[in-house]
Amino acid sequence: MRFPDLPEDVERDAHACLQCGYCNFVCPIQLDPDHGFESYRVRGKMYHLKQYAHPGLFARLSGNRARISPEFVERVYNCTACGYCQVACHVEIKFNDRWEQVKEWFVKNGIGPLDRHSALRTRVIAKHNPYDEPHETRADWIPKTAKISKNPEILYFAGCTASYRQQKIAQDATKVLDAAGVEYGILGGDEWCCGSPLIRTGQTDIVTDEKDGLVHHNINEVEKRGAKTLLTACAGCFMTLSHNYPKYAGRQSFEIFHMTQFIDRLILEKRLVLKKPLPKKVAYHDPCHIGRHFGIYEEPRRILNAFPDSHYLELPRNRENSQCCGAGGGYKIQFNDRAEYIASLRVQEARDIGAEMLVSACPFCVTNLTGGAKKAGIDMPVAELVSLVAESV
């Protein structure tokens, strides 16, 4: 199938790619022995796009030109959006942005997304969340003990996963804020999906629509409350609100912080004191969306060091070289078994250094790593850092 021209940025970077293959050795997809072929790897996919945009003389004469086949589309969606390829790239290609552009191009031309990704669109349009849960129950997680302010300058954005699947994380976030005496509000039922799973799968139209889109709605709900700061404990929400929203809507009138950044500040200002030690020997897993994409590495580690008699274990692959858990980019939604296989390798890595618990700072990482532990047959609990803090205040 011959589509219109590639997006300009994608075509430029396809030509800029050195075909060195450094990205191949860090991509989590190639950890699966059944998916280690070149067509699944960044280098192979970039080469294919280059040949599609500008086929050589023999390809033109023979008619054997590169095409955008269903197989190639499936290969492009085999990506966790972890950004490790960007770290390895000598040309500094922003692969995450490029693959999102390619997926959006697929969708516009009627050959994407994949089937389970399409279901996300239906659910978000109907119920404002990707889990097909009733929107009217979105605020049910809010504890009655939460000290919610009527006119706060700070708002907590729970996100869909914490609202419907990992509610303890959202509840523990309010417990931490209450312990520090922070005046905050919660969007609750006025909060809609941030749009992350749709953006990562190329379905951006319902995110960016100027009238009914997710960006317009969520920004409007924050601004009409006069809030100056928006907090979230979800790495995916943080990535979307901080990186994608400004691209779609321009400058925002409020600052965005991940909860690890905010908790770190509260501890440094002595507004929050951790009183109980860590419950086990823990290893910290860097979420890709706050780690490689935003450099939030030291804040979570300072928090771990703030626990009494603290001793946490550093995984061999950490910070910008951290191994992805396998959950991002819409990968887990479409390829759950593969995502949990990647997560199982991370759990084994934690076990091998003597960790008794794996800790992260993202509800989606916690979910997939928990599945990975089960898949590997390893009895290792996975905890969210916010919850550990809540148990210690």
Secondary structure per residue as TSV (DSSP state, phi and psi in degrees):
chain	resnum	aa	ss	phi	psi
A	1	M	-	360.0	129.1
A	2	R	-	-99.5	115.1
A	3	F	-	-93.7	173.9
A	4	P	S	-62.0	176.6
A	5	D	-	-59.5	152.5
A	6	L	-	-62.2	154.2
A	7	P	-	-54.4	142.3
A	8	E	H	-55.8	-44.9
A	9	D	H	-63.3	-37.5
A	10	V	H	-67.5	-45.6
A	11	E	H	-62.4	-41.9
A	12	R	H	-60.3	-46.2
A	13	D	H	-74.9	-26.6
A	14	A	H	-63.1	-36.2
A	15	H	H	-76.1	-31.5
A	16	A	H	-73.1	-24.7
A	17	C	-	-56.7	127.6
A	18	L	-	-80.8	-9.1
A	19	Q	-	58.5	32.2
A	20	C	-	-75.8	-29.1
A	21	G	-	86.1	4.2
A	22	Y	G	-58.7	-35.6
A	23	C	G	-65.5	-28.3
A	24	N	G	-60.2	-34.7
A	25	F	G	-83.0	-7.8
A	26	V	T	-113.1	-12.3
A	27	C	-	-66.9	126.9
A	28	P	G	-65.8	-22.5
A	29	I	G	-62.9	-37.0
A	30	Q	G	-74.5	-4.4
A	31	L	G	-68.9	-24.8
A	32	D	S	-80.1	116.2
A	33	P	G	-60.2	-21.0
A	34	D	G	-83.0	-7.2
A	35	H	G	-132.9	39.9
A	36	G	-	-99.0	9.0
A	37	F	S	-72.6	157.0
A	38	E	G	-58.6	-31.9
A	39	S	G	-67.8	-17.9
A	40	Y	G	-89.8	-12.3
A	41	R	S	-94.0	159.6
A	42	V	H	-59.3	-46.6
A	43	R	H	-58.6	-46.4
A	44	G	H	-63.6	-40.1
A	45	K	H	-70.0	-37.9
A	46	M	H	-66.5	-38.7
A	47	Y	H	-64.2	-40.8
A	48	H	H	-61.3	-43.9
A	49	L	H	-64.5	-38.0
A	50	K	H	-63.4	-43.5
A	51	Q	H	-68.7	-30.9
A	52	Y	H	-67.2	-43.5
A	53	A	H	-70.8	-40.6
A	54	H	S	-139.8	80.1
A	55	P	-	-65.3	148.8
A	56	G	-	-72.1	174.1
A	57	L	H	-60.3	-45.0
A	58	F	H	-63.4	-40.7
A	59	A	H	-62.7	-38.4
A	60	R	H	-69.7	-41.8
A	61	L	H	-71.1	-37.6
A	62	S	H	-84.4	-17.0
A	63	G	S	81.5	3.7
A	64	N	-	-91.7	61.9
A	65	R	-	-85.6	150.4
A	66	A	-	-60.6	138.5
A	67	R	-	-131.7	163.6
A	68	I	-	-93.6	89.6
A	69	S	-	-92.7	163.2
A	70	P	H	-56.4	-33.0
A	71	E	H	-65.6	-41.4
A	72	F	H	-67.4	-39.8
A	73	V	H	-58.1	-45.2
A	74	E	H	-61.7	-37.5
A	75	R	H	-64.7	-40.8
A	76	V	H	-64.1	-37.7
A	77	Y	H	-75.0	-8.6
A	78	N	-	-81.4	76.3
A	79	C	-	-157.9	133.3
A	80	T	-	-95.3	3.3
A	81	A	-	57.6	31.4
A	82	C	-	-75.3	-24.8
A	83	G	-	82.5	4.3
A	84	Y	H	-63.9	-33.3
A	85	C	H	-61.6	-32.9
A	86	Q	H	-66.5	-36.9
A	87	V	H	-65.1	-38.5
A	88	A	H	-81.3	-18.4
A	89	C	-	-71.7	125.1
A	90	H	T	-75.1	-19.1
A	91	V	T	-95.9	-4.6
A	92	E	-	59.6	42.3
A	93	I	-	-70.8	133.0
A	94	K	-	-84.9	78.0
A	95	F	H	-60.6	-37.9
A	96	N	H	-59.4	-46.1
A	97	D	H	-63.7	-39.7
A	98	R	H	-66.3	-43.7
A	99	W	H	-67.0	-33.5
A	100	E	H	-65.0	-38.1
A	101	Q	H	-66.0	-40.8
A	102	V	H	-63.9	-43.9
A	103	K	H	-64.2	-40.4
A	104	E	H	-63.0	-37.7
A	105	W	H	-63.6	-42.0
A	106	F	H	-57.4	-50.2
A	107	V	H	-62.1	-43.2
A	108	K	H	-63.1	-28.1
A	109	N	T	-100.1	11.3
A	110	G	T	77.5	19.0
A	111	I	-	-119.9	9.9
A	112	G	-	-145.9	168.9
A	113	P	S	-84.2	-164.1
A	114	L	-	-78.5	168.8
A	115	D	H	-60.2	-45.7
A	116	R	H	-71.3	-23.6
A	117	H	H	-70.9	-35.8
A	118	S	H	-61.0	-34.5
A	119	A	H	-64.3	-30.5
A	120	L	H	-59.2	-43.3
A	121	R	H	-60.0	-47.1
A	122	T	H	-59.8	-44.4
A	123	R	H	-67.5	-43.3
A	124	V	H	-67.1	-39.0
A	125	I	H	-63.2	-43.3
A	126	A	H	-78.7	-38.5
A	127	K	H	-131.4	5.9
A	128	H	S	63.2	22.1
A	129	N	S	-153.0	153.8
A	130	P	T	-84.3	-1.9
A	131	Y	T	-96.0	1.3
A	132	D	-	63.8	29.0
A	133	E	-	-91.3	151.1
A	134	P	-	-60.3	131.9
A	135	H	G	-63.3	-32.1
A	136	E	G	-66.7	-11.1
A	137	T	G	-100.7	6.4
A	138	R	T	-60.6	-33.7
A	139	A	T	-93.5	7.2
A	140	D	T	-66.4	-19.7
A	141	W	T	-71.3	-20.3
A	142	I	-	-64.9	120.2
A	143	P	-	-70.6	146.1
A	144	K	T	-65.3	-21.3
A	145	T	T	-83.1	-8.3
A	146	A	-	-63.2	131.8
A	147	K	-	-91.4	76.3
A	148	I	B	-82.9	129.8
A	149	S	-	-85.5	148.5
A	150	K	S	-80.1	-31.6
A	151	N	S	-129.6	67.4
A	152	P	-	-84.8	151.9
A	153	E	S	-90.7	-10.6
A	154	I	E	-120.0	131.8
A	155	L	E	-119.5	143.1
A	156	Y	E	-103.1	123.2
A	157	F	-	-102.4	106.2
A	158	A	-	-71.9	-40.6
A	159	G	-	86.4	163.8
A	160	C	H	-69.9	-41.9
A	161	T	H	-64.3	-44.1
A	162	A	H	-72.8	-26.7
A	163	S	H	-75.4	-33.1
A	164	Y	H	-118.7	-27.3
A	165	R	T	-117.6	-33.6
A	166	Q	-	-125.6	59.3
A	167	Q	H	-63.9	-28.4
A	168	K	H	-59.7	-34.4
A	169	I	H	-63.3	-46.7
A	170	A	H	-63.8	-43.3
A	171	Q	H	-63.8	-40.1
A	172	D	H	-68.3	-30.5
A	173	A	H	-62.5	-42.0
A	174	T	H	-67.2	-35.0
A	175	K	H	-63.1	-40.4
A	176	V	H	-66.3	-45.3
A	177	L	H	-63.4	-40.3
A	178	D	H	-63.7	-41.8
A	179	A	H	-63.5	-30.2
A	180	A	T	-89.5	-1.9
A	181	G	T	72.0	26.6
A	182	V	-	-81.6	132.3
A	183	E	-	-86.3	120.0
A	184	Y	E	-145.1	163.0
A	185	G	E	-125.9	170.4
A	186	I	E	-131.7	132.1
A	187	L	-	-66.4	-33.5
A	188	G	G	57.3	-124.1
A	189	G	G	-68.9	-13.5
A	190	D	G	-87.3	-3.8
A	191	E	-	-85.8	133.6
A	192	W	-	-113.0	163.9
A	193	C	-	-48.4	137.3
A	194	C	-	-68.4	-22.8
A	195	G	S	103.9	0.0
A	196	S	H	-52.9	-52.1
A	197	P	H	-64.0	-25.4
A	198	L	H	-77.6	-42.2
A	199	I	H	-62.6	-43.8
A	200	R	H	-67.1	-18.3
A	201	T	T	-110.8	12.2
A	202	G	T	86.7	5.7
A	203	Q	-	-100.0	67.3
A	204	T	-	-88.7	-13.2
A	205	D	H	-62.0	-41.4
A	206	I	H	-79.9	-7.8
A	207	V	H	-84.0	-40.1
A	208	T	H	-100.7	-6.3
A	209	D	-	-50.8	128.6
A	210	E	T	-69.6	-17.7
A	211	K	T	-102.4	-51.8
A	212	D	T	-116.0	7.4
A	213	G	-	-72.5	160.7
A	214	L	H	-63.7	-40.2
A	215	V	H	-60.1	-51.3
A	216	H	H	-59.2	-45.7
A	217	H	H	-63.5	-51.3
A	218	N	H	-67.1	-41.3
A	219	I	H	-63.8	-42.0
A	220	N	H	-61.6	-40.6
A	221	E	H	-66.1	-35.8
A	222	V	H	-71.2	-46.8
A	223	E	H	-70.3	-33.7
A	224	K	T	-71.2	-14.9
A	225	R	T	-90.5	-5.6
A	226	G	T	72.8	18.8
A	227	A	-	-70.5	144.7
A	228	K	S	-101.7	-19.3
A	229	T	E	-137.3	136.4
A	230	L	E	-119.0	126.8
A	231	L	E	-109.9	145.2
A	232	T	E	-148.1	144.9
A	233	A	S	-97.2	-3.1
A	234	C	-	-93.5	123.3
A	235	A	H	-64.9	-37.2
A	236	G	H	-66.3	-42.4
A	237	C	H	-63.2	-42.0
A	238	F	H	-60.9	-45.5
A	239	M	H	-58.9	-45.2
A	240	T	I	-68.4	-47.2
A	241	L	I	-66.4	-34.8
A	242	S	I	-88.0	-35.0
A	243	H	I	-101.8	-48.4
A	244	N	I	-82.9	-42.8
A	245	Y	H	-58.0	-45.7
A	246	P	H	-61.1	-32.8
A	247	K	H	-67.3	-34.7
A	248	Y	H	-87.9	-30.8
A	249	A	H	-122.4	1.2
A	250	G	-	79.1	-162.9
A	251	R	-	-64.9	143.8
A	252	Q	-	-105.1	157.2
A	253	S	S	-89.5	9.0
A	254	F	S	-138.8	156.0
A	255	E	E	-90.5	153.8
A	256	I	E	-121.7	130.2
A	257	F	E	-130.0	141.9
A	258	H	E	-78.3	150.0
A	259	M	H	-58.7	-32.1
A	260	T	H	-64.7	-37.6
A	261	Q	H	-64.3	-43.2
A	262	F	H	-71.1	-42.5
A	263	I	H	-64.2	-40.4
A	264	D	H	-57.7	-42.8
A	265	R	H	-65.5	-42.2
A	266	L	H	-60.7	-38.7
A	267	I	H	-69.5	-43.1
A	268	L	H	-63.2	-34.3
A	269	E	T	-84.6	1.6
A	270	K	T	61.8	26.6
A	271	R	S	-87.4	-14.8
A	272	L	-	-135.0	126.2
A	273	V	-	-120.8	126.1
A	274	L	-	-87.2	126.9
A	275	K	-	-107.6	-22.7
A	276	K	S	-114.4	144.6
A	277	P	-	-71.4	167.3
A	278	L	-	-60.4	141.8
A	279	P	S	-72.0	-24.1
A	280	K	S	-148.0	177.5
A	281	K	-	-73.5	112.5
A	282	V	E	-110.5	149.1
A	283	A	E	-116.9	140.1
A	284	Y	E	-100.1	129.6
A	285	H	-	-103.8	122.2
A	286	D	-	-76.3	117.3
A	287	P	-	-66.6	138.3
A	288	C	T	-62.0	-40.1
A	289	H	T	-68.0	-28.9
A	290	I	T	-101.8	-18.9
A	291	G	T	-84.5	-86.9
A	292	R	T	-58.8	-34.1
A	293	H	T	-80.4	-25.7
A	294	F	T	-132.8	-0.1
A	295	G	-	68.9	24.4
A	296	I	-	-85.2	84.0
A	297	Y	-	-111.0	-44.9
A	298	E	H	-82.7	-28.8
A	299	E	H	-58.5	-49.8
A	300	P	H	-62.2	-34.8
A	301	R	H	-72.4	-34.9
A	302	R	H	-65.5	-36.8
A	303	I	H	-62.8	-46.4
A	304	L	H	-61.2	-37.3
A	305	N	H	-73.2	-15.5
A	306	A	T	-82.2	-11.3
A	307	F	S	-68.8	143.5
A	308	P	T	-57.5	137.3
A	309	D	T	51.6	41.4
A	310	S	-	-68.1	138.9
A	311	H	-	-152.9	105.4
A	312	Y	E	-114.4	155.6
A	313	L	E	-101.0	136.4
A	314	E	E	-93.5	123.6
A	315	L	-	-65.3	146.5
A	316	P	S	-55.1	-40.1
A	317	R	S	-100.7	108.9
A	318	N	-	-141.4	170.7
A	319	R	G	52.9	-129.7
A	320	E	G	-68.6	-15.9
A	321	N	G	-101.1	15.4
A	322	S	-	-63.8	143.2
A	323	Q	-	-83.4	130.2
A	324	C	-	-60.4	147.3
A	325	C	-	-77.3	-17.7
A	326	G	S	100.1	5.1
A	327	A	-	-95.6	-18.7
A	328	G	T	-84.5	178.1
A	329	G	T	69.7	13.0
A	330	G	T	82.3	4.7
A	331	Y	H	-68.7	-46.3
A	332	K	H	-63.5	-36.4
A	333	I	H	-61.7	-42.2
A	334	Q	H	-91.0	-35.1
A	335	F	-	-128.0	63.6
A	336	N	H	-60.4	-43.5
A	337	D	H	-61.5	-41.7
A	338	R	H	-67.4	-39.9
A	339	A	H	-61.8	-43.5
A	340	E	H	-70.9	-28.2
A	341	Y	H	-64.4	-45.0
A	342	I	H	-60.8	-41.9
A	343	A	H	-63.8	-36.6
A	344	S	H	-62.4	-32.7
A	345	L	H	-67.9	-34.9
A	346	R	H	-69.5	-39.6
A	347	V	H	-64.7	-41.0
A	348	Q	H	-62.5	-37.4
A	349	E	H	-61.4	-42.1
A	350	A	H	-65.8	-42.8
A	351	R	H	-61.6	-39.5
A	352	D	H	-65.9	-22.5
A	353	I	T	-97.8	7.0
A	354	G	T	91.8	12.8
A	355	A	-	-72.9	146.4
A	356	E	S	-107.0	-12.3
A	357	M	E	-149.8	142.4
A	358	L	E	-106.5	132.1
A	359	V	E	-121.5	138.4
A	360	S	E	-137.9	-177.9
A	361	A	S	-129.6	44.3
A	362	C	-	-157.1	125.3
A	363	P	H	-57.9	-35.5
A	364	F	H	-71.4	-38.0
A	365	C	H	-61.9	-44.1
A	366	V	H	-59.5	-43.4
A	367	T	H	-62.3	-49.1
A	368	N	H	-73.6	-37.1
A	369	L	H	-65.9	-34.2
A	370	T	H	-62.7	-42.9
A	371	G	H	-64.9	-36.0
A	372	G	H	-66.1	-38.1
A	373	A	H	-63.1	-42.3
A	374	K	H	-64.5	-42.3
A	375	K	H	-64.0	-35.7
A	376	A	H	-83.1	-7.9
A	377	G	T	69.4	31.2
A	378	I	-	-109.1	126.4
A	379	D	-	-83.1	83.7
A	380	M	-	-135.9	113.3
A	381	P	-	-67.3	149.6
A	382	V	E	-119.4	126.2
A	383	A	E	-122.0	154.9
A	384	E	E	-91.2	138.3
A	385	L	H	-59.5	-38.8
A	386	V	H	-58.3	-39.4
A	387	S	H	-68.3	-37.4
A	388	L	H	-63.6	-39.8
A	389	V	H	-64.2	-42.9
A	390	A	H	-62.0	-32.3
A	391	E	H	-76.2	-12.5
A	392	S	H	-106.2	-11.9
A	393	V	-	-82.4	360.0
